[in-house]
Amino acid sequence: MAEALAMREAMADAKHCSITNVWFRTDSQELARAINSKTLSVELFGVLMDIEFLSSSFDFCFVSFISRDSNVAADLLAKSALHVSAPVLY
């Protein structure tokens, strides 16, 4: 659930910044699969519907799985965001 909420927030931030081409990476294989296959799980239904709606606002939107071992930059960014009060786009 946390990954899906973070994805929704990242998409909303990108849309707010008028970014038109986006590539989101997640270390949640289940989330990437759910978004790309448009499979809506019961527990994530509302969040996934929001993600689908937000993704349609981009000219190009790609969501891919990345292993945690390859996701060091995002991990460091997420940990540093815990200590920052203003939103940050990477």
DSSP file (Angstrom, degrees, kcal/mol; ACC not computed):
  #  RESIDUE AA STRUCTURE BP1 BP2  ACC     N-H-->O    O-->H-N    N-H-->O    O-->H-N    TCO  KAPPA ALPHA  PHI   PSI    X-CA   Y-CA   Z-CA
    1    1 A M     >        0   0    0      0, 0.0     4,-2.4     0, 0.0     5,-0.2   0.000 360.0 360.0 360.0 -40.8    0.0    0.0    0.0
    2    2 A A  H  >  +     0   0    0      1,-0.2     4,-2.4     2,-0.2     5,-0.2   0.900 360.0  51.0 -62.0 -41.1    2.8    2.4    0.8
    3    3 A E  H  > S+     0   0    0      2,-0.2     4,-2.4     1,-0.2    -1,-0.2   0.911 110.6  48.8 -62.0 -42.7    4.4    1.9   -2.6
    4    4 A A  H  > S+     0   0    0      2,-0.2     4,-2.5     1,-0.2    -2,-0.2   0.905 111.5  48.9 -65.4 -41.9    1.1    2.6   -4.3
    5    5 A L  H  X S+     0   0    0     -4,-2.4     4,-2.2     1,-0.2    -1,-0.2   0.901 111.9  49.3 -64.1 -40.3    0.5    5.8   -2.3
    6    6 A A  H  X S+     0   0    0     -4,-2.4     4,-2.5     2,-0.2    -2,-0.2   0.892 110.6  50.6 -65.0 -39.8    4.0    7.0   -3.1
    7    7 A M  H  X S+     0   0    0     -4,-2.4     4,-2.5     2,-0.2     5,-0.2   0.928 110.0  49.5 -63.6 -45.0    3.5    6.3   -6.8
    8    8 A R  H  X S+     0   0    0     -4,-2.5     4,-2.3     1,-0.2    -2,-0.2   0.916 112.5  47.8 -60.2 -43.1    0.2    8.2   -6.8
    9    9 A E  H  X S+     0   0    0     -4,-2.2     4,-2.4     2,-0.2    -1,-0.2   0.900 110.8  50.9 -65.3 -41.3    2.0   11.2   -5.0
   10   10 A A  H  X S+     0   0    0     -4,-2.5     4,-2.4     2,-0.2    -2,-0.2   0.903 111.5  48.0 -63.3 -41.4    4.9   11.1   -7.5
   11   11 A M  H  X S+     0   0    0     -4,-2.5     4,-2.5     2,-0.2    -2,-0.2   0.907 111.3  50.1 -65.9 -41.3    2.5   11.1  -10.4
   12   12 A A  H  X S+     0   0    0     -4,-2.3     4,-2.5    -5,-0.2    -2,-0.2   0.903 111.4  49.0 -63.7 -40.6    0.5   14.0   -8.9
   13   13 A D  H  X S+     0   0    0     -4,-2.4     4,-1.7     2,-0.2    -2,-0.2   0.916 111.4  49.0 -64.6 -43.4    3.7   16.0   -8.3
   14   14 A A  H  <>S+     0   0    0     -4,-2.4     5,-2.5     2,-0.2    -2,-0.2   0.910 112.6  48.0 -63.0 -42.1    4.9   15.4  -11.9
   15   15 A K  H ><5S+     0   0    0     -4,-2.5     3,-1.9     1,-0.2    -2,-0.2   0.927 109.2  53.1 -63.4 -44.7    1.5   16.4  -13.3
   16   16 A H  H 3<5S+     0   0    0     -4,-2.5    -1,-0.2     1,-0.3    -2,-0.2   0.833 108.1  51.3 -59.6 -33.4    1.6   19.6  -11.1
   17   17 A C  T 3<5S-     0   0    0     -4,-1.7    -1,-0.3    -5,-0.1    -2,-0.2   0.345 115.7-118.0 -86.1   6.2    5.0   20.4  -12.5
   18   18 A S  T < 5 +     0   0    0     -3,-1.9     2,-0.4     1,-0.2    -3,-0.2   0.787  55.1 162.4  61.5  30.8    3.7   20.0  -16.1
   19   19 A I      < -     0   0    0     -5,-2.5    -1,-0.2    -6,-0.2     3,-0.1  -0.684  17.3-174.9 -78.6 131.8    6.0   17.2  -16.8
   20   20 A T        +     0   0    0     -2,-0.4    40,-2.0     1,-0.2    39,-1.5   0.712  65.1  50.6-105.1 -23.7    4.7   15.3  -19.9
   21   21 A N  E     +a   60   0A   0     38,-0.2     2,-0.3    37,-0.2    -1,-0.2  -0.965  69.7 169.4-120.7 118.5    7.0   12.4  -20.3
   22   22 A V  E     -a   61   0A   0     38,-2.9    40,-1.7    -2,-0.5     2,-0.4  -0.942  24.6-168.6-133.0 149.5    7.7   10.2  -17.2
   23   23 A W  E     -a   62   0A   0     -2,-0.3     2,-0.4    38,-0.2    40,-0.2  -0.927  16.0-167.1-136.1 110.0    9.3    6.9  -16.3
   24   24 A F  E     -a   63   0A   0     38,-3.0    40,-2.6    -2,-0.4     2,-0.4  -0.796   1.5-161.6 -99.7 138.8    8.5    5.7  -12.8
   25   25 A R  E     -a   64   0A   0     -2,-0.4     2,-0.3    38,-0.2    40,-0.2  -0.952   8.8-177.6-120.3 141.5   10.5    2.8  -11.3
   26   26 A T  E     -a   65   0A   0     38,-2.3    40,-2.6    -2,-0.4     6,-0.1  -0.986  31.7-144.3-137.0 146.5    9.4    0.8   -8.3
   27   27 A D  S    S+     0   0    0     -2,-0.3     2,-0.8    38,-0.2    41,-0.2   0.284  81.9  94.7 -90.8  11.8   10.9   -2.0   -6.3
   28   28 A S     >  -     0   0    0      1,-0.2     4,-2.4    39,-0.1     5,-0.2  -0.872  54.2-173.7-102.3 101.9    7.4   -3.5   -5.9
   29   29 A Q  H  > S+     0   0    0     -2,-0.8     4,-2.4     1,-0.2     5,-0.2   0.871  85.9  56.0 -61.8 -36.3    7.0   -6.0   -8.6
   30   30 A E  H  > S+     0   0    0      2,-0.2     4,-2.4     1,-0.2    -1,-0.2   0.903 108.3  46.9 -63.3 -41.9    3.4   -6.4   -7.6
   31   31 A L  H  > S+     0   0    0      2,-0.2     4,-2.6     1,-0.2     5,-0.2   0.935 112.0  49.2 -67.0 -46.3    2.7   -2.7   -8.0
   32   32 A A  H  X S+     0   0    0     -4,-2.4     4,-2.5     1,-0.2     5,-0.2   0.917 113.5  47.6 -58.7 -43.0    4.4   -2.5  -11.4
   33   33 A R  H  X S+     0   0    0     -4,-2.4     4,-2.2    -5,-0.2     6,-0.4   0.916 111.7  49.8 -64.5 -43.5    2.4   -5.5  -12.6
   34   34 A A  H  X>S+     0   0    0     -4,-2.4     5,-1.1     2,-0.2     4,-0.7   0.903 114.3  44.6 -63.6 -41.9   -0.9   -4.1  -11.3
   35   35 A I  H  <5S+     0   0    0     -4,-2.6     3,-0.4     1,-0.2    -2,-0.2   0.938 116.8  44.2 -68.5 -46.6   -0.3   -0.7  -13.0
   36   36 A N  H  <5S+     0   0    0     -4,-2.5    -2,-0.2    -5,-0.2    -1,-0.2   0.806 119.0  41.3 -71.9 -29.6    0.8   -2.1  -16.3
   37   37 A S  H  <5S-     0   0    0     -4,-2.2    -1,-0.2    -5,-0.2    -2,-0.2   0.509 103.0-127.9 -94.5  -4.2   -1.8   -4.8  -16.6
   38   38 A K  T  <5 +     0   0    0     -4,-0.7     2,-0.6    -3,-0.4    -3,-0.2   0.790  53.9 156.6  60.2  28.1   -4.6   -2.6  -15.3
   39   39 A T      < -     0   0    0     -5,-1.1     2,-0.8    -6,-0.4    -1,-0.2  -0.769  31.0-152.6 -85.4 121.6   -5.4   -5.3  -12.8
   40   40 A L        -     0   0    0     -2,-0.6     2,-0.1    -3,-0.1     5,-0.1  -0.842   3.5-153.8-104.1 108.5   -7.2   -3.7   -9.8
   41   41 A S     >  -     0   0    0     -2,-0.8     4,-0.6     1,-0.1     3,-0.4  -0.475  23.0-121.1 -75.8 151.5   -6.8   -5.4   -6.5
   42   42 A V  T >4 S+     0   0    0      1,-0.2     3,-0.8     2,-0.2     4,-0.3   0.911 110.8  48.5 -60.0 -45.2   -9.5   -5.0   -4.0
   43   43 A E  T 34 S+     0   0    0      1,-0.2    -1,-0.2     2,-0.1     4,-0.1   0.752 122.1  34.2 -72.1 -21.7   -7.3   -3.5   -1.3
   44   44 A L  T 3> S+     0   0    0     -3,-0.4     4,-3.1     1,-0.1     5,-0.3   0.259  82.9 116.8-111.6  11.3   -5.6   -1.0   -3.7
   45   45 A F  H <X S+     0   0    0     -3,-0.8     4,-2.3    -4,-0.6     5,-0.2   0.890  78.0  42.2 -50.5 -54.6   -8.6   -0.3   -6.0
   46   46 A G  H  > S+     0   0    0     -4,-0.3     4,-2.0     1,-0.2    -1,-0.2   0.908 117.2  46.5 -62.2 -44.1   -9.0    3.4   -5.2
   47   47 A V  H  > S+     0   0    0      1,-0.2     4,-2.4     2,-0.2    -1,-0.2   0.912 113.0  49.5 -66.3 -42.7   -5.3    4.2   -5.3
   48   48 A L  H  X S+     0   0    0     -4,-3.1     4,-2.5     2,-0.2    -1,-0.2   0.858 109.0  52.8 -66.5 -34.3   -4.8    2.2   -8.6
   49   49 A M  H  X S+     0   0    0     -4,-2.3     4,-2.4    -5,-0.3    -1,-0.2   0.908 109.8  48.8 -65.0 -40.8   -7.8    4.1  -10.1
   50   50 A D  H  X S+     0   0    0     -4,-2.0     4,-2.9     2,-0.2    -2,-0.2   0.917 111.3  49.9 -62.3 -43.3   -6.1    7.4   -9.2
   51   51 A I  H  X S+     0   0    0     -4,-2.4     4,-2.8     2,-0.2    -2,-0.2   0.910 110.6  49.5 -62.5 -43.3   -2.8    6.1  -10.7
   52   52 A E  H  X S+     0   0    0     -4,-2.5     4,-1.3     2,-0.2    -1,-0.2   0.921 112.8  47.3 -62.1 -43.9   -4.6    5.1  -13.9
   53   53 A F  H  < S+     0   0    0     -4,-2.4     4,-0.4     1,-0.2     3,-0.4   0.938 114.6  45.9 -62.7 -47.4   -6.3    8.5  -14.1
   54   54 A L  H >< S+     0   0    0     -4,-2.9     3,-1.7     1,-0.2     4,-0.2   0.898 108.3  56.1 -63.7 -40.9   -3.1   10.4  -13.4
   55   55 A S  H >< S+     0   0    0     -4,-2.8     3,-1.3     1,-0.3    -1,-0.2   0.804  98.9  62.0 -63.7 -27.7   -1.0    8.3  -15.9
   56   56 A S  T 3< S+     0   0    0     -4,-1.3    -1,-0.3    -3,-0.4    -2,-0.2   0.638  92.2  66.7 -72.8 -12.0   -3.5    9.2  -18.7
   57   57 A S  T <  S+     0   0    0     -3,-1.7     2,-0.3    -4,-0.4    -1,-0.2   0.540  88.7  81.7 -85.5  -5.8   -2.5   12.9  -18.3
   58   58 A F  S <  S-     0   0    0     -3,-1.3     3,-0.2    -4,-0.2   -37,-0.2  -0.722  74.4-139.3 -98.5 149.2    1.0   12.3  -19.5
   59   59 A D  S    S+     0   0    0    -39,-1.5     2,-0.4     1,-0.3   -38,-0.2   0.885  99.4  16.1 -67.7 -38.6    2.1   12.1  -23.2
   60   60 A F  E    S+a   21   0A   0    -40,-2.0   -38,-2.9    -3,-0.1     2,-0.4  -0.992  72.2 170.3-137.2 126.7    4.4    9.2  -22.2
   61   61 A C  E     +a   22   0A   0     -2,-0.4     2,-0.4    -3,-0.2   -38,-0.2  -0.961   3.1 174.2-141.1 120.9    4.1    7.3  -18.9
   62   62 A F  E     -a   23   0A   0    -40,-1.7   -38,-3.0    -2,-0.4     2,-0.5  -0.989  10.8-166.9-129.4 134.6    6.0    4.1  -18.2
   63   63 A V  E     +a   24   0A   0     -2,-0.4     2,-0.3   -40,-0.2   -38,-0.2  -0.986  16.9 174.5-120.9 125.5    6.2    2.2  -14.9
   64   64 A S  E     -a   25   0A   0    -40,-2.6   -38,-2.3    -2,-0.5     2,-0.3  -0.932  30.8-114.6-132.8 156.5    8.8   -0.5  -14.5
   65   65 A F  E     -a   26   0A   0     -2,-0.3     2,-0.4   -40,-0.2   -38,-0.2  -0.672  29.1-175.8 -84.4 138.6   10.1   -2.8  -11.8
   66   66 A I        -     0   0    0    -40,-2.6     5,-0.1    -2,-0.3   -37,-0.0  -0.998  28.0-115.1-135.2 134.0   13.6   -2.3  -10.5
   67   67 A S    >   -     0   0    0     -2,-0.4     3,-0.8     1,-0.1     4,-0.4  -0.261  24.2-117.4 -66.5 154.3   15.3   -4.6   -8.0
   68   68 A R  G >  S+     0   0    0      1,-0.3     3,-1.0   -41,-0.2     7,-0.1   0.849 115.3  60.0 -60.8 -33.7   16.2   -3.2   -4.6
   69   69 A D  G 3  S+     0   0    0      1,-0.3     3,-0.4     2,-0.1    -1,-0.3   0.840 110.8  40.9 -62.8 -32.0   19.8   -3.9   -5.3
   70   70 A S  G <  S+     0   0    0     -3,-0.8     3,-0.3     1,-0.2    -1,-0.3   0.394 102.9  73.7 -93.1   1.8   19.6   -1.6   -8.4
   71   71 A N    <>  +     0   0    0     -3,-1.0     4,-2.1    -4,-0.4    -1,-0.2  -0.103  52.1 125.6-110.3  33.3   17.5    1.0   -6.6
   72   72 A V  H  > S+     0   0    0     -3,-0.4     4,-2.6     1,-0.2     5,-0.2   0.894  72.5  52.9 -62.6 -42.5   20.1    2.5   -4.3
   73   73 A A  H  > S+     0   0    0     -3,-0.3     4,-2.4     1,-0.2    -1,-0.2   0.925 111.5  45.5 -61.4 -45.2   19.5    6.1   -5.5
   74   74 A A  H  > S+     0   0    0      2,-0.2     4,-2.7     1,-0.2    -1,-0.2   0.881 111.7  52.9 -66.5 -37.2   15.7    5.9   -4.8
   75   75 A D  H  X S+     0   0    0     -4,-2.1     4,-2.2     2,-0.2    -2,-0.2   0.930 111.2  45.6 -63.6 -45.2   16.4    4.3   -1.4
   76   76 A L  H  X S+     0   0    0     -4,-2.6     4,-2.3     2,-0.2    -2,-0.2   0.895 113.4  50.5 -64.4 -40.0   18.7    7.1   -0.4
   77   77 A L  H  X S+     0   0    0     -4,-2.4     4,-2.0    -5,-0.2    -2,-0.2   0.919 110.3  49.2 -63.7 -43.9   16.3    9.7   -1.7
   78   78 A A  H  X S+     0   0    0     -4,-2.7     4,-0.7     1,-0.2    -2,-0.2   0.907 112.2  48.2 -62.8 -42.1   13.4    8.1    0.2
   79   79 A K  H >< S+     0   0    0     -4,-2.2     3,-0.7     1,-0.2     4,-0.3   0.892 112.3  48.2 -66.9 -38.9   15.4    8.0    3.4
   80   80 A S  H >< S+     0   0    0     -4,-2.3     3,-1.6     1,-0.2    -1,-0.2   0.816 102.2  64.5 -71.1 -28.2   16.5   11.7    3.1
   81   81 A A  H >< S+     0   0    0     -4,-2.0     3,-1.2     1,-0.3    -1,-0.2   0.740  87.5  70.6 -66.2 -21.9   12.9   12.7    2.4
   82   82 A L  T << S+     0   0    0     -4,-0.7    -1,-0.3    -3,-0.7    -2,-0.2   0.743 103.2  42.9 -64.3 -21.4   12.0   11.6    5.9
   83   83 A H  T <  S+     0   0    0     -3,-1.6     2,-0.4    -4,-0.3    -1,-0.2   0.290 100.3  84.0-108.2   8.1   14.0   14.7    7.1
   84   84 A V    <   -     0   0    0     -3,-1.2     4,-0.1    -4,-0.1     0, 0.0  -0.930  53.7-165.3-116.2 134.5   12.8   17.2    4.6
   85   85 A S  S    S+     0   0    0     -2,-0.4    -1,-0.1     2,-0.1    -4,-0.0   0.727  72.1  70.5 -90.2 -21.9    9.6   19.2    5.0
   86   86 A A  S    S-     0   0    0      1,-0.1     2,-0.0     0, 0.0    -2,-0.0  -0.713  92.4-103.0 -95.5 146.7    9.3   20.4    1.4
   87   87 A P        -     0   0    0      0, 0.0     2,-0.4     0, 0.0    -2,-0.1  -0.360  34.8-157.7 -67.1 147.0    8.5   18.1   -1.5
   88   88 A V        -     0   0    0     -4,-0.1     2,-0.4    -2,-0.0    -7,-0.0  -0.990   5.9-153.7-128.6 133.4   11.4   17.1   -3.8
   89   89 A L              0   0    0     -2,-0.4   -79,-0.0     1,-0.1     0, 0.0  -0.907 360.0 360.0-105.0 136.0   11.3   15.8   -7.4
   90   90 A Y              0   0    0     -2,-0.4    -1,-0.1   -16,-0.0   -13,-0.0   0.328 360.0 360.0-120.5 360.0   14.1   13.6   -8.6
